[in-house]
């Protein structure tokens, strides 16, 4: 049983860095990851990341919305697709955040690893 990343695209990126030199920041991170399923064992994972200064989010913040496009083995449980697709997409999200911030002239932001398997995954399905 496999999940294969076929491609990804940044659908939104926002970066604000208006802090004065030497200003101390306390960063807060928020993440969400959702998977939308289509026919033929394909899905799209959407990763939302927000990192901002807890005291002054209007002066320092980074938001990324990254969509990954995946194929998965027939018969895979959705929870397994969710976890494996997250693991495939997260390194790209991490690299984008680090690259953009490093190239902006500030110390690069490096997202901490996320152990998704230790997180609760809530699945809601519509009943038609």
PASEBA-1860 file (N, C-alpha, C; in nm, 3 decimals):
! residues 128
1> XXXXXXXX> 0.085/-0.118/0.000/0.000/0.000/0.000/0.089/0.124/0.000 ~ 0.068/0.210/-0.098/0.153/0.328/-0.113/0.072/0.451/-0.146 ~ 0.131/0.564/-0.108/0.083/0.695/-0.150/0.199/0.759/-0.224 ~ 0.171/0.810/-0.344/0.276/0.869/-0.426/0.243/1.014/-0.457 ~ 0.336/1.103/-0.423/0.321/1.245/-0.456/0.346/1.263/-0.605 ~ 0.247/1.317/-0.676/0.259/1.340/-0.820/0.300/1.484/-0.852 ~ 0.278/1.574/-0.757/0.315/1.714/-0.777/0.259/1.798/-0.665 ~ 0.302/1.923/-0.661/0.249/2.016/-0.562/0.250/2.157/-0.618
9> XXXXXXXX> 0.173/2.245/-0.553/0.173/2.387/-0.592/0.142/2.471/-0.469 ~ 0.203/2.586/-0.466/0.174/2.685/-0.362/0.051/2.761/-0.409 ~ -0.056/2.756/-0.332/-0.176/2.831/-0.370/-0.185/2.964/-0.295 ~ -0.107/2.976/-0.185/-0.103/3.104/-0.114/0.026/3.112/-0.035 ~ 0.085/3.231/-0.039/0.201/3.257/0.046/0.193/3.403/0.089 ~ 0.214/3.425/0.218/0.212/3.561/0.272/0.327/3.571/0.371 ~ 0.407/3.674/0.355/0.520/3.692/0.446/0.530/3.839/0.482 ~ 0.523/3.869/0.611/0.534/4.006/0.661/0.650/4.010/0.759
17> XXXXXXXX> 0.745/4.098/0.734/0.860/4.113/0.823/0.886/4.262/0.842 ~ 0.816/4.322/0.938/0.827/4.465/0.964/0.885/4.493/1.103 ~ 0.958/4.398/1.156/1.019/4.416/1.288/1.145/4.499/1.276 ~ 1.169/4.580/1.377/1.293/4.657/1.381/1.406/4.565/1.422 ~ 1.525/4.596/1.376/1.642/4.515/1.407/1.658/4.498/1.558 ~ 1.686/4.375/1.600/1.708/4.346/1.741/1.581/4.317/1.819 ~ 1.465/4.324/1.755/1.340/4.298/1.824/1.328/4.149/1.854 ~ 1.292/4.120/1.977/1.274/3.980/2.018/1.133/3.936/1.980
25> XXXXXXXX> 1.122/3.815/1.925/0.991/3.763/1.887/0.967/3.629/1.957 ~ 0.842/3.602/1.983/0.801/3.471/2.033/0.704/3.416/1.930 ~ 0.749/3.312/1.860/0.671/3.260/1.748/0.570/3.157/1.794 ~ 0.455/3.161/1.730/0.353/3.059/1.747/0.326/2.995/1.613 ~ 0.304/2.865/1.613/0.278/2.790/1.490/0.137/2.733/1.492 ~ 0.070/2.737/1.377/-0.060/2.672/1.359/-0.053/2.593/1.229 ~ -0.102/2.471/1.234/-0.102/2.386/1.116/-0.240/2.323/1.099 ~ -0.275/2.297/0.975/-0.389/2.209/0.947/-0.358/2.135/0.818
33> XXXXXXXX> -0.412/2.015/0.808/-0.392/1.933/0.689/-0.521/1.858/0.660 ~ -0.572/1.877/0.539/-0.696/1.814/0.498/-0.676/1.745/0.364 ~ -0.744/1.633/0.348/-0.734/1.557/0.224/-0.872/1.549/0.159 ~ -0.876/1.580/0.028/-0.998/1.568/-0.052/-0.977/1.453/-0.150 ~ -1.074/1.364/-0.156/-1.063/1.245/-0.239/-1.143/1.260/-0.367 ~ -1.089/1.206/-0.476/-1.157/1.204/-0.605/-1.162/1.058/-0.652 ~ -1.214/1.038/-0.770/-1.222/0.903/-0.827/-1.082/0.855/-0.867 ~ -1.073/0.728/-0.896/-0.950/0.666/-0.949/-0.832/0.673/-0.853
41> XXXXXXXX> -0.856/0.666/-0.723/-0.750/0.660/-0.623/-0.654/0.780/-0.630 ~ -0.711/0.897/-0.646/-0.631/1.020/-0.640/-0.691/1.110/-0.533 ~ -0.606/1.197/-0.479/-0.652/1.290/-0.378/-0.563/1.414/-0.378 ~ -0.614/1.517/-0.311/-0.538/1.641/-0.293/-0.528/1.666/-0.143 ~ -0.405/1.686/-0.096/-0.381/1.723/0.042/-0.351/1.872/0.048 ~ -0.418/1.943/0.137/-0.396/2.086/0.153/-0.340/2.113/0.291 ~ -0.219/2.169/0.291/-0.144/2.196/0.413/-0.145/2.346/0.437 ~ -0.201/2.390/0.550/-0.203/2.531/0.589/-0.106/2.549/0.706
49> XXXXXXXX> -0.014/2.642/0.690/0.084/2.670/0.794/0.081/2.819/0.822 ~ 0.075/2.856/0.949/0.089/2.996/0.989/0.190/3.001/1.102 ~ 0.291/3.086/1.084/0.390/3.113/1.188/0.389/3.263/1.207 ~ 0.369/3.308/1.330/0.364/3.453/1.353/0.411/3.486/1.494 ~ 0.448/3.612/1.510/0.487/3.662/1.642/0.360/3.667/1.726 ~ 0.365/3.607/1.844/0.248/3.603/1.932/0.204/3.741/1.976 ~ 0.300/3.832/1.995/0.267/3.968/2.041/0.229/4.062/1.926 ~ 0.294/4.046/1.811/0.274/4.138/1.698/0.258/4.063/1.566
57> XXXXXXXX> 0.148/3.990/1.548/0.133/3.914/1.424/0.125/4.002/1.299 ~ 0.088/4.129/1.317/0.084/4.221/1.203/0.224/4.268/1.163 ~ 0.324/4.247/1.249/0.461/4.288/1.218/0.550/4.172/1.173 ~ 0.513/4.050/1.211/0.589/3.935/1.164/0.498/3.814/1.152 ~ 0.486/3.764/1.030/0.404/3.646/1.007/0.434/3.581/0.874 ~ 0.412/3.453/0.868/0.432/3.375/0.747/0.316/3.277/0.735 ~ 0.249/3.280/0.621/0.140/3.187/0.594/0.168/3.118/0.462 ~ 0.148/2.988/0.461/0.167/2.907/0.341/0.049/2.812/0.328
65> XXXXXXXX> -0.008/2.806/0.208/-0.106/2.705/0.173/-0.046/2.627/0.057 ~ -0.023/2.500/0.082/0.044/2.413/-0.015/-0.047/2.295/-0.047 ~ -0.073/2.275/-0.177/-0.155/2.163/-0.222/-0.065/2.056/-0.282 ~ -0.083/1.934/-0.237/-0.013/1.819/-0.293/-0.111/1.729/-0.364 ~ -0.068/1.672/-0.476/-0.153/1.586/-0.557/-0.096/1.444/-0.553 ~ -0.180/1.349/-0.515/-0.134/1.214/-0.483/-0.214/1.107/-0.554 ~ -0.149/0.994/-0.575/-0.214/0.869/-0.612/-0.192/0.773/-0.496 ~ -0.289/0.686/-0.472/-0.274/0.588/-0.364/-0.326/0.453/-0.408
73> XXXXXXXX> -0.279/0.350/-0.340/-0.318/0.212/-0.373/-0.466/0.190/-0.347 ~ -0.529/0.115/-0.434/-0.670/0.081/-0.417/-0.691/0.010/-0.285 ~ -0.797/0.044/-0.217/-0.831/-0.022/-0.092/-0.764/0.033/0.031 ~ -0.681/0.135/0.018/-0.616/0.193/0.136/-0.718/0.264/0.223 ~ -0.702/0.253/0.353/-0.787/0.327/0.446/-0.753/0.475/0.436 ~ -0.855/0.558/0.448/-0.834/0.703/0.436/-0.739/0.757/0.542 ~ -0.743/0.700/0.662/-0.652/0.747/0.767/-0.506/0.724/0.727 ~ -0.478/0.611/0.663/-0.341/0.581/0.618/-0.300/0.673/0.503
81> XXXXXXXX> -0.393/0.701/0.412/-0.365/0.794/0.303/-0.334/0.932/0.362 ~ -0.412/0.972/0.460/-0.394/1.102/0.525/-0.253/1.113/0.584 ~ -0.214/1.014/0.662/-0.084/1.015/0.729/0.030/1.010/0.627 ~ 0.022/0.918/0.532/0.131/0.904/0.436/0.143/1.024/0.344 ~ 0.030/1.082/0.303/0.038/1.199/0.216/0.096/1.319/0.291 ~ 0.061/1.332/0.419/0.120/1.437/0.502/0.272/1.421/0.506 ~ 0.317/1.298/0.531/0.461/1.273/0.539/0.533/1.303/0.408 ~ 0.466/1.282/0.297/0.525/1.313/0.166/0.533/1.463/0.142
89> XXXXXXXX> 0.431/1.538/0.185/0.421/1.681/0.153/0.497/1.770/0.252 ~ 0.505/1.729/0.378/0.565/1.815/0.481/0.707/1.862/0.447 ~ 0.797/1.778/0.397/0.933/1.828/0.366/0.934/1.943/0.265 ~ 0.841/1.943/0.171/0.834/2.052/0.073/0.785/2.180/0.140 ~ 0.686/2.169/0.227/0.638/2.286/0.301/0.750/2.344/0.387 ~ 0.821/2.258/0.455/0.932/2.301/0.541/1.039/2.373/0.461 ~ 1.073/2.317/0.345/1.175/2.377/0.260/1.132/2.514/0.205 ~ 1.005/2.526/0.169/0.956/2.655/0.116/0.965/2.762/0.223
97> XXXXXXXX> 0.919/2.732/0.344/0.925/2.830/0.454/1.070/2.872/0.480 ~ 1.159/2.775/0.488/1.300/2.805/0.516/1.363/2.885/0.404 ~ 1.338/2.848/0.280/1.398/2.917/0.165/1.351/3.061/0.155 ~ 1.221/3.083/0.167/1.168/3.220/0.156/1.224/3.308/0.267 ~ 1.223/3.260/0.389/1.271/3.344/0.499/1.422/3.364/0.492 ~ 1.498/3.262/0.455/1.644/3.275/0.445/1.682/3.376/0.337 ~ 1.605/3.379/0.229/1.636/3.471/0.120/1.581/3.611/0.141 ~ 1.518/3.634/0.255/1.464/3.767/0.283/1.557/3.850/0.372
105> XXXXXXXX> 1.670/3.791/0.411/1.766/3.867/0.491/1.748/3.852/0.640 ~ 1.666/3.757/0.682/1.650/3.731/0.826/1.699/3.590/0.855 ~ 1.710/3.557/0.981/1.742/3.419/1.017/1.629/3.330/0.966 ~ 1.664/3.220/0.899/1.558/3.138/0.840/1.469/3.072/0.944 ~ 1.342/3.063/0.912/1.248/2.987/0.994/1.262/2.841/0.954 ~ 1.278/2.755/1.051/1.284/2.611/1.025/1.172/2.547/1.106 ~ 1.073/2.495/1.035/0.960/2.432/1.102/1.006/2.309/1.177 ~ 0.960/2.291/1.300/0.997/2.169/1.373/0.928/2.049/1.311
113> XXXXXXXX> 0.989/1.932/1.324/0.924/1.811/1.273/0.789/1.791/1.341 ~ 0.698/1.729/1.269/0.565/1.700/1.323/0.544/1.549/1.314 ~ 0.516/1.487/1.427/0.488/1.344/1.432/0.338/1.326/1.417 ~ 0.293/1.319/1.294/0.148/1.312/1.269/0.086/1.184/1.324 ~ 0.164/1.079/1.335/0.108/0.954/1.384/0.073/0.960/1.532 ~ 0.126/1.058/1.604/0.090/1.073/1.744/-0.028/1.169/1.763 ~ -0.079/1.225/1.653/-0.190/1.319/1.659/-0.322/1.248/1.635 ~ -0.428/1.300/1.694/-0.561/1.248/1.665/-0.604/1.299/1.528
121> XXXXXXXX> -0.658/1.212/1.450/-0.711/1.251/1.319/-0.862/1.235/1.326 ~ -0.931/1.342/1.295/-1.076/1.340/1.298/-1.126/1.338/1.156 ~ -1.213/1.244/1.127/-1.266/1.232/0.992/-1.416/1.252/0.998 ~ -1.461/1.344/0.915/-1.605/1.371/0.906/-1.647/1.338/0.764 ~ -1.752/1.258/0.752/-1.801/1.224/0.620/-1.946/1.266/0.611 ~ -1.982/1.316/0.493/-2.120/1.354/0.468/-2.201/1.230/0.435 ~ -2.318/1.222/0.491/-2.412/1.116/0.455/-2.513/1.174/0.359 ~ -2.518/1.118/0.239/-2.612/1.171/0.138/-2.746/1.106/0.149
END
